[in-house]
Amino acid sequence: MTRRNATLAKRRSKPSLKVATGQNGHANGNMNSNIEMRKRDTPSTESSTERTARVLSSPQFSLDNEPPVIVPQTPVMTTTSFHNLPPSDKRNFLLLCVLYFLQGVPMGLATGSVPFLLKPYLSYGQIGVFSLASYPYSLKLFWSPIVDAVWSPTFGRRKSWITPIQVIAGLAMIYLGRHIGTMMEEAGANGGAGVWNFTYWWFMLVFFCATQDIAVDGWAITLMSPPNISYASTAQTVGLTAGHFLSYTVFLAFNSKDFANRWFRDVPSEDGLLSLGGYLTFWGWTYLLVTLALAFFKKEDRTKERDSIMDVYKSMWSVLKLKNIQTIIIIHLIAKIGFQANDGVTSLKLLDKGFGQDNMALVVLIDFPFEIMLGYYAGKWSTEYGAMKLWGWAFVGRLAAAVIAQFTVMIYPSGPDVPFWYLMTVIFEHVISTFMNTVMFVAISAFHARIADPAIGGTYMTLLAT
């Protein structure tokens, strides 16, 4: 096709015959005086053998150098505020925020709130069995090529997975919402024999969320225009953080009778403001409504190009063999060693010293707006300063935040009550730590989105994130 277009362009550059015609192709009687003759290209009489001999005899011809390797251009990003984004990018950014938010809601429950609420029913060992429910999120790389390779051209490459997965997840959450109280009691009955059935339900719910995440990650790098691709990572940070935070910290706070009695009630009560069953039912119906709107009102760009499942697995293996990817993997494996203890233990140490769950809930509630706001600015900074450079700066800052956190634990006051100055110190330490964590996550996600191949976008993004 390219050769034919080149020939046509060559012909148009030569004199041509133009005759003005009327309706139905007949001459209108007014012949244009500017009549030019068209000359057809004269075919070359040079044979292939003569052409080969001529090329070999050229002084520029050499077999000493390797042929040039054509490398796809990485999209050039621009620093653009949200208000200056094109209308299509604004709509797609908000859509990604909603999809990532929906993904974060059940994940916050499965990895945070539910294990905490299971403490009255199960031992620590049995709660450890329930932690298996979060494994699909870590193992999603194994079926991500299927999500990239199998889809309906009529319905859309990513909607073919997102729509049915969210419908199933929504129905599962509605069912769990109606039976969650009984299921938690049965999980702890007979020495915790029912924990496996309870874990199975949440394992399947997390599996649906992990599959939806593969499809949304692949869609994100094509929904946003190449210059504004960093907003895909911003949407992921804002959406996942908000959903996880709402289902973990906010839900536990409003589910706690102590928090409700202290801050919202004049007359104490034995129940919190929110129940787990009502929360699950509400978000189950929200899943169904959002999915319905997505199916009917969002049109996905159609494409007929696809690879087989085996081809995508081979592509994934080829990506894994790239030296730069292996370097990134090594960095990801060792990067969190310096501050992992701070992330996992500081809050527990404060609670052990008597800081109180109500105070800790207040600290995290204050921290949440900062996390959302900083996620937006981190996306802009990753474009302005470079994603990996920003990640490096935040890495150093996160190490410093870990030192500040240890100092905060060391100066815990000896009195029975928590003074106001110490509460402000904990809030400051938590905001600094969250700030550095958010900047690192947004920066590395923006880098992943920038280098990922859209042809296998879900697999590529999942590989780098996993």
C-alpha positions in Angstrom: 0.0 0.0 0.0 2.8 2.4 0.8 4.6 1.7 -2.5 1.4 2.4 -4.4 0.8 5.7 -2.6 4.4 6.7 -3.4 3.8 5.9 -7.1 0.6 8.0 -7.1 2.3 10.9 -5.4 5.0 10.7 -8.0 2.5 10.8 -10.8 0.7 13.8 -9.4 3.9 15.7 -9.5 4.0 15.4 -13.2 1.8 17.1 -15.9 -1.7 15.8 -15.9 -4.8 16.0 -18.2 -7.7 17.9 -16.6 -11.1 18.0 -18.3 -14.0 19.8 -16.6 -17.1 17.6 -16.6 -20.7 18.2 -15.7 -23.2 16.0 -14.0 -22.9 12.2 -14.6 -19.4 12.6 -15.9 -20.3 14.3 -19.2 -18.3 17.2 -20.6 -20.0 20.5 -20.0 -19.0 22.0 -23.3 -16.7 24.5 -21.7 -13.3 22.9 -22.2 -10.6 24.3 -20.0 -7.9 25.9 -22.0 -5.3 24.7 -19.5 -5.1 21.1 -20.9 -2.0 19.3 -19.8 -0.8 15.9 -20.9 -0.2 13.0 -18.4 2.9 11.0 -18.8 3.0 7.5 -17.4 6.1 6.4 -15.5 8.7 4.6 -17.6 9.5 1.2 -16.1 13.2 0.6 -15.3 15.0 -1.8 -17.6 17.6 -2.6 -14.9 17.5 -6.2 -13.8 17.7 -7.3 -10.2 21.2 -8.7 -10.8 22.4 -5.4 -12.2 20.8 -3.5 -9.3 22.5 -5.7 -6.7 25.9 -5.3 -8.5 25.4 -1.5 -8.5 24.6 -1.4 -4.8 27.6 -3.6 -3.8 30.0 -1.4 -5.9 28.9 1.7 -4.1 31.6 3.2 -1.9 29.0 3.7 0.9 28.2 0.0 1.1 29.7 -1.9 4.0 29.0 -5.1 6.0 31.1 -4.0 8.9 28.4 -2.1 10.8 25.2 -3.5 12.3 22.0 -2.5 10.7 20.2 0.3 12.6 17.7 -0.9 15.2 14.4 0.9 15.0 13.3 1.7 18.6 9.8 3.1 19.2 9.7 6.6 20.4 8.8 7.1 24.1 6.0 9.6 24.3 7.1 13.1 25.1 5.3 14.4 28.2 4.2 18.0 28.8 3.5 19.8 32.1 -0.2 20.5 32.0 -2.5 21.5 34.8 -5.8 19.6 35.0 -7.8 22.8 34.0 -5.7 23.0 30.8 -6.2 19.4 29.8 -8.2 18.6 26.6 -11.8 17.8 27.4 -11.4 14.2 26.4 -8.4 13.8 28.8 -10.4 15.4 31.6 -13.3 12.9 31.1 -11.0 10.0 30.8 -9.0 11.0 33.9 -12.2 11.2 35.9 -13.3 7.8 34.5 -10.0 6.2 35.6 -10.4 7.7 39.1 -13.8 6.2 39.4 -12.6 2.7 38.2 -9.6 2.7 40.4 -11.7 3.9 43.4 -14.2 1.0 42.9 -11.2 -1.3 42.9 -9.9 0.1 46.1 -13.2 -0.3 48.1 -13.2 -4.2 48.4 -9.4 -4.2 48.6 -9.5 -2.0 51.6 -12.0 -4.3 53.3 -10.1 -7.5 52.4 -6.7 -6.3 53.5 -7.6 -4.1 56.4 -11.0 -3.9 57.9 -12.2 -7.5 57.8 -9.1 -9.0 59.4 -9.5 -6.4 62.2 -13.2 -7.2 62.6 -12.4 -11.0 62.7 -10.3 -10.7 65.9 -13.3 -11.5 68.2 -14.0 -14.7 66.2 -10.6 -16.1 65.1 -7.1 -16.7 66.5 -4.1 -15.0 64.9 -3.3 -18.2 63.1 -6.8 -18.4 61.6 -6.6 -14.7 60.6 -3.4 -15.7 58.8 -5.4 -18.2 56.8 -7.7 -15.4 55.8 -4.8 -13.4 54.6 -4.6 -15.8 51.6 -7.6 -13.9 50.3 -5.3 -11.1 49.2 -3.0 -13.3 47.1 -4.7 -12.9 43.7 -3.6 -9.3 43.7 0.0 -10.5 43.9 -0.4 -13.3 41.4 -2.4 -11.5 38.7 0.7 -11.5 36.4 0.0 -15.1 35.6 -3.4 -14.5 33.9 -2.8 -10.9 32.7 -1.8 -12.2 29.1 -5.3 -13.7 28.9 -6.9 -10.4 29.6 -4.8 -8.8 26.9 -5.4 -11.4 24.3 -9.1 -12.4 24.7 -11.8 -9.8 24.1 -14.7 -8.9 21.9 -14.1 -6.4 19.0 -17.7 -5.3 19.1 -17.8 -4.5 22.8 -14.3 -3.2 23.2 -11.0 -4.6 24.3 -11.0 -3.4 27.9 -14.8 -3.1 28.4 -15.1 -6.8 27.5 -13.4 -7.5 30.9 -14.3 -4.6 33.1 -18.0 -4.7 32.6 -18.7 -8.4 33.4 -16.1 -8.5 36.2 -17.7 -5.5 37.9 -21.1 -6.9 37.6 -20.0 -10.2 39.2 -18.1 -8.3 42.0 -21.1 -6.1 42.7 -23.5 -9.0 43.0 -20.9 -10.8 45.3 -20.7 -7.7 47.5 -24.5 -7.5 47.8 -24.6 -11.2 48.8 -21.9 -10.7 51.3 -23.6 -7.7 52.7 -26.7 -9.7 53.5 -24.9 -12.6 55.1 -21.7 -11.2 56.5 -22.7 -11.3 60.1 -23.6 -15.0 60.0 -20.6 -15.9 57.9 -18.2 -14.3 60.4 -19.8 -16.2 63.2 -19.6 -19.5 61.3 -16.0 -18.8 60.4 -15.1 -18.9 64.1 -17.4 -21.8 65.0 -15.9 -25.3 65.7 -12.5 -23.9 66.4 -12.4 -21.8 63.3 -13.3 -24.6 60.9 -15.4 -22.3 58.8 -12.6 -19.9 58.1 -11.7 -21.6 54.7 -15.2 -21.0 53.3 -15.2 -17.4 54.5 -11.7 -17.0 52.9 -12.9 -18.5 49.6 -15.6 -15.7 49.2 -13.1 -12.9 49.7 -10.5 -14.7 47.6 -12.9 -14.6 44.7 -13.8 -11.0 45.3 -10.1 -10.0 45.3 -9.6 -12.1 42.2 -12.2 -10.0 40.4 -10.6 -6.8 41.6 -7.2 -8.0 40.4 -8.6 -8.9 37.0 -10.3 -5.5 36.7 -7.0 -3.9 37.7 -5.2 -5.6 34.7 -7.8 -4.3 32.3 -7.9 -0.8 33.7 -4.1 -0.5 33.7 -4.0 -1.5 30.1 -6.8 1.0 29.3 -5.2 3.8 31.2 -2.2 4.1 28.9 -4.4 4.5 25.8 -7.2 6.6 27.3 -4.9 9.5 28.2 -3.1 11.2 25.3 0.7 10.5 25.2 1.8 14.0 26.4 -0.5 13.7 29.5 0.2 10.0 30.2 1.4 10.9 33.7 -2.2 11.6 34.7 -2.9 7.9 34.4 -0.7 7.3 37.5 -2.3 10.3 39.2 -5.7 8.7 38.6 -4.5 5.4 40.0 -3.1 7.1 43.1 -6.1 9.2 43.8 -8.6 6.4 43.1 -6.9 3.5 44.8 -5.9 5.6 47.8 -9.4 7.0 48.3 -11.1 3.6 47.9 -8.7 1.8 50.2 -8.7 4.6 52.7 -12.5 4.8 52.8 -12.9 1.1 53.3 -10.1 0.7 55.8 -9.5 3.8 58.0 -12.8 5.7 57.5 -14.9 2.6 57.8 -13.2 1.3 60.9 -13.5 4.8 62.5 -17.2 5.0 61.8 -17.7 1.3 62.7 -16.1 1.9 66.1 -18.5 2.7 69.0 -15.7 4.5 70.9 -15.0 6.9 68.0 -18.7 7.5 67.4 -19.4 8.1 71.1 -16.5 10.5 71.5 -17.0 12.7 68.5 -20.6 12.3 67.3 -22.9 11.3 70.2 -24.1 12.9 73.4 -25.6 9.6 74.6 -23.2 6.6 74.3 -24.3 3.5 72.3 -23.0 0.0 71.8 -22.9 0.3 68.0 -20.9 2.3 65.5 -22.3 4.6 62.8 -21.7 2.1 60.0 -22.1 -1.7 59.8 -20.1 -4.0 57.5 -23.2 -5.5 56.0 -24.7 -2.1 55.1 -21.4 -0.9 53.7 -21.0 -3.9 51.4 -24.5 -3.7 50.1 -24.2 0.0 49.3 -21.0 -0.4 47.3 -22.4 -3.5 45.6 -25.3 -1.5 44.1 -22.8 1.3 43.3 -20.7 -1.2 41.3 -23.8 -2.2 39.3 -24.9 1.4 38.5 -21.4 2.5 37.5 -21.0 -0.6 35.3 -24.3 0.1 33.6 -23.3 3.7 32.8 -19.9 2.5 31.6 -21.5 -0.1 29.2 -23.9 2.3 27.6 -22.2 5.8 27.7 -18.5 5.1 27.2 -17.4 4.2 23.7 -14.1 2.4 23.4 -11.9 2.8 20.3 -12.3 -0.3 18.3 -9.4 -2.4 17.0 -9.1 -5.7 15.3 -5.4 -6.2 15.9 -4.7 -8.9 18.5 -2.1 -11.4 19.5 -2.8 -15.0 20.6 -2.5 -15.8 24.3 0.7 -17.7 23.7 2.1 -14.7 21.8 1.4 -12.4 24.7 3.1 -14.8 27.1 6.1 -14.9 24.8 6.1 -11.1 24.7 6.0 -11.0 28.5 9.0 -13.3 28.6 10.9 -11.2 26.1 10.3 -8.1 28.3 11.6 -9.9 31.3 14.8 -10.7 29.5 15.5 -7.0 28.9 18.4 -5.8 31.0 16.8 -2.5 31.9 13.7 -4.3 33.1 15.8 -6.7 35.2 17.5 -3.6 36.7 14.1 -2.1 37.6 13.0 -5.5 39.2 16.1 -5.6 41.4 15.5 -1.9 42.5 11.9 -2.7 43.3 12.9 -5.8 45.4 15.4 -3.9 47.6 14.1 -0.4 47.6 11.7 -0.8 50.6 14.1 -2.4 53.0 15.1 0.9 54.6 11.6 2.0 55.6 9.6 -1.2 55.7 9.8 -1.4 59.5 8.5 2.2 59.7 5.5 1.4 57.5 4.5 -1.8 59.3 5.4 -1.2 63.0 5.3 2.5 63.9 1.5 2.7 64.3 1.4 -0.5 66.2 4.2 0.7 68.6 2.2 3.9 69.2 -0.9 1.9 70.0 1.1 -0.4 72.4 2.3 2.7 74.3 -1.3 3.9 74.8 -1.9 6.3 71.9 -5.4 5.0 71.4 -7.3 3.9 68.3 -9.5 7.0 68.4 -6.4 9.3 68.2 -4.9 7.1 65.5 -8.2 7.3 63.5 -8.1 11.1 63.8 -4.5 11.2 62.6 -5.3 9.2 59.5 -8.5 11.2 58.8 -6.5 14.4 58.8 -3.8 12.8 56.7 -6.2 11.7 53.9 -6.8 15.2 52.2 -3.1 15.7 52.1 -2.6 12.4 50.4 -5.2 13.1 47.7 -3.9 16.6 47.0 -0.2 15.5 47.0 -1.1 12.7 44.5 -2.3 15.3 42.0 0.8 17.5 42.4 3.2 14.5 42.3 1.8 13.7 38.9 2.7 17.2 37.7 6.1 17.0 39.3 6.9 13.7 37.6 6.3 15.4 34.3 8.2 18.5 35.1 11.3 17.0 36.8 11.3 13.5 35.4 9.6 10.5 37.0 12.7 8.6 38.1 14.5 11.7 39.4 11.5 12.6 41.5 11.3 9.0 42.7 14.9 9.2 43.8 14.3 12.4 45.7 11.3 10.9 47.4 13.2 7.8 48.3 15.7 9.9 50.3 12.9 11.8 51.9 11.1 8.5 52.9 14.3 7.3 54.6 14.4 10.6 56.5 10.7 10.2 57.4 11.5 6.7 58.8 14.1 8.3 61.1 11.6 11.0 62.2 9.0 8.2 63.0 11.5 6.4 65.2 12.2 9.6 67.1 8.5 10.2 67.5 8.1 6.8 69.2 11.1 7.4 71.4 9.7 10.7 72.9 6.3 9.3 73.8 5.2 11.0 77.0 4.9 9.1 80.2 1.6 10.4 81.4 -1.7 8.6 81.0 -3.2 11.2 78.6 -1.8 12.1 75.2 -0.9 15.8 75.2 -1.9 18.1 72.3 1.7 18.8 71.3 2.4 15.1 70.9 -0.8 14.5 68.9 0.4 17.3 66.5 3.9 15.6 66.3 2.3 12.3 65.3 0.2 14.1 62.7 3.3 15.9 61.3 5.3 12.6 61.1 2.4 10.8 59.5 1.9 13.5 56.8 5.6 13.6 56.0 5.8 9.8 55.6 2.6 9.6 53.5 3.8 12.5 51.4 7.0 10.7 50.5 5.2 7.4 49.9 2.7 9.0 47.6 5.3 10.8 45.5 7.3 7.6 45.1 4.2 5.6 44.0 3.0 8.3 41.6 6.5 8.8 40.1 7.2 5.1 39.5 3.7 4.5 38.1 4.1 7.4 35.7 7.4 5.9 34.6 5.7 2.5 34.1 2.9 4.0 32.0 5.3 5.9 29.9 7.5 2.9 28.9 4.7 0.3 28.6 3.7 -1.1 25.2 -0.1 -0.4 24.7 -0.3 -3.6 22.6 0.1 -5.6 25.7 -0.6 -2.8 28.1 -2.3 -4.8 30.9 0.5 -7.4 31.0 3.2 -4.8 30.8 1.8 -2.6 33.6 1.1 -5.7 35.7 4.6 -7.0 35.2 6.2 -3.8 36.3 3.9 -3.3 39.2 4.0 -6.8 40.5 
